[in-house]
Amino acid sequence: MAREPLKIGLAGLGAVGLDVARRIEAGIPGLILAAVAVRDVEKAKRNLPAIGSRIPVMAAENLAQSCDLVVECLPPTLFRAVASSVIERGKLFMPLSVGQLLENWDLVERAKQTAARILVPTGALIGLDAVRAAAEGTIHSVTMVTRKPPNGLDGAPYLVERGISLKGLKEPLKVFDGSARDGARGFPANVNVAAALSLAGIGPDRTRLEIWADPALDRNTHRIEVDADTVKFSMAIANVPSENPRTGRNVALSTVAALRGLVSALKVGT
């Protein structure tokens, strides 16, 4: 017997959300774009004409009323309201502002009580399956080095609070060296990948993170080193930035792949 399509709600239609919306609308068996939450309805209609007619527009906090799964593609400051609304209704929640989970960990505990599930896509990273597998044993250390063009880090709270300017940068500059938790807090729109890595492995306090601003780069790059009792490996990825220089184009595709995996008869990967 055929299953009912999974009704997807998109909270935000920025560079990532719009790409996800278009791909679902193009046709993915088992998925339907059921509703969106946007600030600029007219702009959303220009980008996706079905919005406002066949696809309802509603407040982000109301998406879970009519959707099975809500994808969060919002600025970090709006994270908690939409996350809480989904979790309280016991629905599926897919956050892209993964670093905000670390700041709102009570929502994870609440999800256990309401039977909600929080599904974190791999995003702009590589090899989270390998990290998760290693975590079933003992991981000794995880280190991530992120390098981005300066405009991909510009405006981060960590830099603003310390008066660090990246304008006119001529050579690579290490702007952060610390835990994934502190990195996600100081760069909430830039290193959600570090939060996802930490959740797959040994946690945000033991996962080490370096962030570099590199004017010679035109891609967001991440290199990960993992040392565990069963395996030792390194991974590297260079993402083409989306229209939002803080986010790689692969984030939208990773989100779609995660959604497809929920409804496909065959799912490959952990």
C-alpha positions as CSV (number, residue, x, y, z in Angstrom):
1,M,0.0,0.0,0.0
2,A,1.4,3.4,-1.0
3,R,2.2,5.7,1.9
4,E,0.9,9.2,2.2
5,P,3.4,11.8,1.0
6,L,5.5,13.4,3.8
7,K,4.3,17.0,4.1
8,I,7.2,19.4,4.3
9,G,7.2,22.9,5.8
10,L,10.0,25.3,5.1
11,A,10.8,28.0,7.6
12,G,12.6,30.5,5.5
13,L,13.3,30.8,1.8
14,G,16.8,32.2,1.6
15,A,19.5,30.8,-0.6
16,V,19.2,27.3,0.9
17,G,15.4,27.2,1.5
18,L,14.6,28.3,-2.0
19,D,16.8,25.7,-3.5
20,V,15.2,23.0,-1.4
21,A,11.7,24.3,-2.3
22,R,12.4,24.2,-6.0
23,R,13.8,20.7,-5.9
24,I,10.8,19.4,-3.9
25,E,8.5,21.2,-6.3
26,A,10.3,19.7,-9.3
27,G,9.1,16.3,-8.0
28,I,10.5,13.9,-5.4
29,P,8.3,10.9,-4.9
30,G,6.9,10.7,-1.3
31,L,7.5,14.4,-0.6
32,I,5.2,17.4,-0.9
33,L,5.9,21.1,-0.1
34,A,2.9,21.8,2.1
35,A,3.6,25.3,3.5
36,V,6.3,27.9,3.9
37,A,7.1,30.8,6.3
38,V,8.7,33.9,4.7
39,R,9.2,37.5,5.6
40,D,8.7,38.9,2.0
41,V,5.7,37.1,0.5
42,E,5.9,39.0,-2.8
43,K,9.5,38.1,-3.3
44,A,8.7,34.5,-2.5
45,K,6.0,34.5,-5.1
46,R,8.3,35.8,-7.8
47,N,10.8,33.0,-7.0
48,L,8.2,30.3,-6.7
49,P,4.8,31.2,-8.2
50,A,2.9,28.5,-6.4
51,I,3.5,30.2,-3.0
52,G,0.5,32.0,-1.7
53,S,-1.9,30.0,-3.9
54,R,-1.3,26.2,-3.9
55,I,1.4,26.5,-1.2
56,P,0.1,28.3,1.9
57,V,2.2,31.0,3.7
58,M,2.0,31.0,7.4
59,A,4.0,32.0,10.5
60,A,7.0,29.7,11.2
61,E,5.5,28.8,14.6
62,N,2.4,27.4,12.9
63,L,4.1,25.2,10.2
64,A,3.9,22.1,12.5
65,Q,0.1,22.3,12.6
66,S,-0.2,21.2,9.0
67,C,3.2,19.7,8.2
68,D,4.8,16.4,9.2
69,L,8.4,17.8,9.0
70,V,9.6,21.3,9.3
71,V,13.0,22.4,7.9
72,E,14.5,25.4,9.7
73,C,16.4,27.8,7.4
74,L,16.2,30.9,9.5
75,P,18.5,33.4,11.1
76,P,19.8,32.0,14.4
77,T,17.8,34.4,16.5
78,L,14.5,32.9,15.3
79,F,15.6,29.3,15.9
80,R,14.0,28.6,19.3
81,A,10.5,29.7,18.5
82,V,10.1,27.4,15.4
83,A,12.0,24.5,17.0
84,S,9.9,24.6,20.1
85,S,6.6,24.7,18.1
86,V,7.6,21.6,16.2
87,I,8.9,19.6,19.1
88,E,5.9,20.4,21.3
89,R,3.7,18.8,18.6
90,G,5.8,15.7,18.4
91,K,6.7,16.2,14.8
92,L,10.0,15.9,12.8
93,F,12.3,18.8,12.9
94,M,15.3,19.4,10.6
95,P,17.5,22.3,11.7
96,L,20.0,23.9,9.5
97,S,21.2,26.3,12.2
98,V,22.7,23.3,14.0
99,G,24.8,25.3,16.3
100,Q,21.6,26.6,17.9
101,L,20.9,23.1,19.2
102,L,23.9,23.5,21.5
103,E,22.5,26.7,22.9
104,N,19.0,25.2,23.3
105,W,19.8,21.6,24.5
106,D,16.7,21.5,26.6
107,L,14.7,21.1,23.3
108,V,16.5,17.8,22.7
109,E,15.5,16.6,26.1
110,R,11.9,17.9,25.5
111,A,11.8,15.9,22.2
112,K,12.3,12.7,24.2
113,Q,9.1,13.5,26.1
114,T,6.9,14.5,23.1
115,A,8.2,11.8,20.7
116,A,9.5,14.4,18.3
117,R,12.6,13.7,16.3
118,I,15.4,16.1,15.5
119,L,17.1,15.2,12.2
120,V,20.4,16.9,11.4
121,P,21.5,16.7,7.8
122,T,25.2,16.4,6.9
123,G,25.1,19.8,5.3
124,A,28.4,21.2,4.0
125,L,30.4,18.4,5.6
126,I,31.7,15.0,4.5
127,G,31.9,11.7,6.2
128,L,29.6,12.1,9.2
129,D,28.7,8.4,8.7
130,A,32.3,7.5,9.4
131,V,32.4,9.7,12.5
132,R,29.1,8.2,13.9
133,A,30.5,4.7,13.3
134,A,33.7,5.5,15.1
135,A,31.7,6.9,18.0
136,E,30.2,3.5,18.6
137,G,33.7,2.7,19.8
138,T,36.0,5.2,21.4
139,I,37.1,8.4,19.7
140,H,40.2,9.9,21.1
141,S,40.2,13.2,19.3
142,V,38.4,15.2,16.5
143,T,39.9,18.3,15.0
144,M,38.3,20.5,12.3
145,V,40.1,23.3,10.4
146,T,37.7,25.6,8.5
147,R,39.0,28.1,6.0
148,K,36.7,30.7,4.3
149,P,37.0,33.8,2.2
150,P,36.8,36.8,4.5
151,N,33.3,37.8,3.3
152,G,32.1,34.4,4.5
153,L,33.0,35.3,8.1
154,D,32.3,39.0,8.0
155,G,30.0,40.2,10.8
156,A,30.4,37.1,13.0
157,P,29.7,38.1,16.7
158,Y,33.1,36.8,17.8
159,L,34.9,39.1,15.4
160,V,32.6,42.1,16.1
161,E,33.1,41.7,19.9
162,R,36.9,41.7,19.6
163,G,37.1,44.4,16.9
164,I,38.7,42.0,14.4
165,S,38.4,43.4,10.9
166,L,38.9,41.3,7.8
167,K,38.7,44.1,5.3
168,G,41.8,44.3,3.1
169,L,43.2,41.1,4.4
170,K,46.2,40.0,2.3
171,E,47.2,36.7,3.9
172,P,45.5,33.9,5.9
173,L,44.5,34.9,9.4
174,K,43.5,32.5,12.1
175,V,40.5,34.1,13.8
176,F,39.5,31.3,16.2
177,D,41.0,28.3,18.0
178,G,38.9,26.5,20.6
179,S,36.0,24.2,21.1
180,A,33.2,23.5,18.6
181,R,30.8,24.9,21.2
182,D,32.6,28.2,21.5
183,G,33.0,28.4,17.8
184,A,29.4,27.8,17.1
185,R,28.5,30.4,19.6
186,G,30.9,33.0,18.2
187,F,30.2,32.2,14.5
188,P,26.5,31.2,14.6
189,A,25.9,31.6,10.8
190,N,29.3,30.3,9.7
191,V,30.2,27.0,11.3
192,N,27.1,24.9,11.8
193,V,29.2,22.2,10.3
194,A,31.3,22.1,13.5
195,A,28.2,21.6,15.6
196,A,27.0,18.8,13.4
197,L,30.5,17.1,13.5
198,S,30.6,17.4,17.3
199,L,27.1,15.8,17.7
200,A,28.1,12.9,15.5
201,G,31.3,12.3,17.5
202,I,32.6,13.3,20.9
203,G,30.5,16.4,21.7
204,P,31.0,20.1,21.4
205,D,33.4,20.6,24.2
206,R,36.0,18.0,23.1
207,T,35.8,18.7,19.4
208,R,38.5,21.2,18.5
209,L,38.0,23.9,15.9
210,E,40.2,26.3,14.0
211,I,38.7,29.0,11.8
212,W,40.8,30.9,9.2
213,A,40.0,33.8,7.0
214,D,41.8,33.3,3.7
215,P,41.7,35.9,1.0
216,A,43.1,33.5,-1.5
217,L,40.1,31.2,-1.3
218,D,36.9,31.3,-3.3
219,R,35.4,28.2,-1.6
220,N,34.6,27.3,2.0
221,T,36.9,24.5,3.0
222,H,36.8,22.1,5.9
223,R,39.4,19.5,6.9
224,I,38.7,17.0,9.7
225,E,41.1,14.7,11.5
226,V,39.6,11.8,13.6
227,D,41.6,9.4,15.8
228,A,39.7,6.5,17.3
229,D,40.4,3.1,18.7
230,T,39.1,1.4,15.5
231,V,40.1,3.9,12.8
232,K,42.1,7.0,12.0
233,F,41.1,9.1,9.1
234,S,41.1,12.6,7.6
235,M,38.6,14.2,5.3
236,A,38.6,17.5,3.3
237,I,35.9,19.3,1.4
238,A,35.8,22.6,-0.6
239,N,32.2,23.9,-1.0
240,V,31.2,26.5,-3.6
241,P,29.4,29.3,-1.7
242,S,25.7,29.9,-2.3
243,E,24.2,33.3,-2.8
244,N,24.8,33.6,0.9
245,P,28.6,33.5,1.2
246,R,28.3,32.0,4.7
247,T,26.7,28.9,3.3
248,G,27.8,26.3,0.7
249,R,25.6,25.3,-2.2
250,N,25.8,21.7,-1.0
251,V,23.8,22.4,2.1
252,A,20.5,22.5,0.1
253,L,21.4,19.3,-1.7
254,S,22.3,17.6,1.6
255,T,19.0,18.7,3.0
256,V,17.1,17.3,0.0
257,A,19.1,14.0,0.2
258,A,18.2,13.7,3.9
259,L,14.5,14.3,3.1
260,R,14.6,11.8,0.3
261,G,16.1,9.2,2.6
262,L,13.0,9.4,4.8
263,V,10.7,8.2,2.1
264,S,12.8,6.1,-0.3
265,A,12.4,2.4,-0.4
266,L,16.3,2.1,-0.5
267,K,18.4,4.3,1.8
268,V,22.2,4.2,1.5
269,G,24.3,5.2,4.4
270,T,24.1,5.0,8.2
